[in-house]
């Protein structure tokens, strides 16, 4: 019974992805859509810079934690 529900959910998910893809491609050719209005108001160079800075910060934090773990391992083995 559980397998049937999982299979039904997969089929529904695949169908919804297909419908969404058709909706996006059909509205992409329309002039003056809401998507065009939103993208015209967003400066993507600023967004790209912000995403890059956040990515570097996250990687720096992860490397900091890794350095602490490696230091602890070195102390324990010494």
N, C-alpha and C positions, 0 to 999 in steps of 0.2 A: 504494500500500500504506500509506503514511504517512497519507494522507487518511482511509482506512478506520479506522485506529486513533484518529485525532483525533475522527472522528464517533462512534465507539463510546464514547470517553471522555465526549463531550458528552452522549450519550444516558444513559449510566450516571450522570453527575452530575445530570442533570435528574430521573432516576428516584429517586436518593437524596434529593434535595431534597423531592420529593413525598412520599416515605415519611416523612421527618423531620417534615414539616409535619403529616401525619396523626397521627403519634405524639404530637406536642406538643399538638395540639388535643384528642386523645382523652384524654390524661392530665391535661389542664387541669381537667376536670370531676370528676376523682376526688378524694375527700376524703383528706387526710393523706398526700399524695404526698411524695416526697423533695424536690421543688422547693419545696413549702410549708415544709418543715422548714428548708431552707437560707435561703430569703428571710425567714423569721421571725427567724433569728439574725443577720441583717445589718442594720445601721442605715444606710439609704440616704441619709440626710441627710449623714452623715459621708463616705460614698463620693462623693456629689455635690460636696461641698466639696473633697475631695482631688483629684478629677478637674479641677475648676475651677482649683485652684492649680497643678497640673501643666501645664494648658493655658496659663495665663498665663506660667509660667516658660518653656515651649517657645517661645511667641510672642516673649517678650522676648529670648531668645537669638538667634532668627532675625533680629529687628530689629537687634540689636547687630551681627551679621555683615553685614547689609545696609548699616548705617551705615559700617562699615569699608570695604566695597567702594565706596560712594559717595564717601567721603573720598579713597580712592586715585585714583578716576577724576577727581575735581576737581583733585588735585595734579598728575596727569599732563597734564591739559588746560591748566593754568596756565603 
